Amino acid sequence: MSLKNFKASKQLTLDNLPIIQPKQSIKPIQKKEIIIVEIQTVIREDELALKVGFKLCPSKYSFSKVMLDLSFDNQQIISQLIGVPQGPLSADELELPLVLDMKGMAAGTYLIRVEMYELWSDGEKLSFTQKEVIVQYVPETRVSRLIKIPIVKSFGAPSLTVVFESDKNIYREIEETMKKESESKRDEW
């Protein structure tokens, strides 16, 4: 056998490992955040309609529940837990309509602040964001009594899940009843 016909083994050993360059195409991890895109206001007769548009980054799948705090002239009027829909038909950009009952409110300039965040188990606010809008309110009807802050007339939209504490209790009771029924049926078998 001649040396010309002898080929080196293609099997890798510790002394002939190929040099591998690290990949430069590693994508940076996008920071998890909530972005309030806009707050639209429409003044109606004795009502102030708000539409809060927000975006969940990097996507809706990074969030499950978002807290919304609404303040009117530096007084919090509502704090609500919003369940983020996870289905394939929902989008990363969502709108939340709110209607404030303005009966009895005096004409004037009011500051509306929307705060959104993800609430951690120990009370820490993650992905906190806020946006303010100034509204020049002129009532279309006159009411003799004047109030300091409006009442939230409606909250939520069909595309969002709003969880009220009273609803949680009802669902909890239904779940307990169903468990008891299934346990009693299991004993009959």
DOVO-739790 format. One line per 2 residues: for each residue x, y, z of C-alpha. Coordinates in pm, whole numbers. Layout:
<atoms>
X,Y,Z; ...
</atoms>
This chain:
<atoms>
0,0,0; 146,331,-100
126,654,93; -60,827,-191
-364,602,-157; -378,640,219
-653,884,325; -684,1035,670
-969,915,881; -1275,1142,879
-1365,1046,1232; -1323,1335,1476
-1090,1293,1769; -994,1530,2044
-681,1640,1864; -852,1725,1531
-1184,1892,1626; -1309,2152,1380
-1317,2514,1493; -1676,2632,1522
-1747,3004,1507; -2028,3128,1736
-2346,3226,1556; -2395,3600,1526
-2767,3574,1445; -2886,3523,1805
-3196,3738,1850; -3202,3962,2157
-3484,3886,2398; -3746,4158,2370
-3839,4327,2696; -4186,4247,2826
-4390,4567,2839; -4735,4723,2807
-4763,5026,2581; -5066,5256,2605
-5101,5363,2244; -5382,5616,2285
-5663,5742,2503; -5956,5874,2301
-6226,6081,2470; -6575,6163,2345
-6808,6388,2542; -7171,6288,2521
-7473,6411,2712; -7382,6352,3078
-7120,6093,2979; -6753,6083,2899
-6659,5790,2676; -6298,5673,2690
-6128,5427,2460; -5791,5304,2589
-5580,5142,2318; -5285,4937,2439
-5028,4698,2302; -4872,4395,2473
-4507,4333,2380; -4360,4099,2271
-4708,3939,2238; -5033,3866,2420
-4894,3523,2513; -4649,3691,2754
-4938,3819,2966; -5234,3658,3133
-5376,3929,3358; -5327,4303,3346
-5440,4555,3609; -5595,4885,3502
-5616,5182,3740; -5818,5482,3627
-5776,5814,3807; -5987,6126,3766
-5822,6446,3896; -5571,6241,4100
-5845,6031,4265; -5857,5665,4173
-6207,5573,4057; -6154,5215,3943
-5895,4940,3971; -5984,4640,3759
-5821,4311,3665; -5835,4240,3291
-5792,3886,3162; -5598,3890,2836
-5756,3662,2573; -5508,3399,2453
-5692,3262,2150; -5559,3270,1795
-5824,3523,1688; -5720,3789,1940
-5451,4045,1863; -5154,4194,2049
-5318,4538,2027; -5639,4571,2227
-5895,4843,2301; -6081,4887,2626
-6392,5109,2623; -6502,5286,2942
-6800,5515,2994; -6801,5760,3287
-7129,5897,3420; -7072,6273,3442
-7413,6376,3581; -7367,6664,3819
-7007,6735,3720; -6920,7101,3682
-6772,7230,3360; -6395,7245,3368
-6062,7092,3280; -6001,6744,3421
-5697,6517,3424; -5756,6150,3345
-5471,5906,3415; -5463,5545,3302
-5210,5311,3466; -5159,4956,3344
-4932,4688,3488; -4894,4321,3555
-4938,4247,3924; -4685,4006,4078
-4784,3781,4368; -4606,3995,4631
-4777,4316,4512; -4492,4428,4286
-4599,4607,3969; -4427,4465,3660
-4431,4626,3313; -4580,4944,3464
-4694,5217,3225; -4917,5520,3249
-5061,5785,3023; -5253,6102,3100
-5499,6308,2901; -5656,6644,2982
-6027,6676,2904; -6217,7001,2870
-6563,6896,2991; -6871,7109,2926
-7196,6944,3038; -7484,6953,2797
-7747,6949,3073; -7755,7125,3410
-7807,6923,3727; -7856,7097,4059
-7632,6868,4261; -7261,6870,4192
-7033,6573,4253; -6653,6558,4277
-6574,6243,4076; -6770,6052,3810
-6911,5701,3839; -6791,5428,3602
-7099,5344,3399; -6966,5059,3188
-6641,4871,3164; -6498,4620,2921
-6556,4480,2581; -6652,4142,2438
-6288,4080,2338; -6160,4117,2696
-6240,3921,3007; -6316,4144,3304
-6321,3956,3632; -6527,4109,3912
-6495,3980,4266; -6867,3888,4281
-6827,3683,3961; -6529,3499,4108
-6739,3394,4408; -7021,3266,4185
-6776,3063,3972; -6613,2927,4287
-6953,2813,4422; -7042,2647,4090
-6707,2467,4086; -6754,2340,4443
-7106,2218,4362; -6980,2033,4055
-6704,1867,4260; -6955,1751,4523
-7185,1610,4253; -6903,1422,4083
-6785,1279,4417; -7137,1160,4505
-7177,997,4162; -6840,828,4201
-6956,667,4528; -7258,513,4349
-7041,326,4096
</atoms>
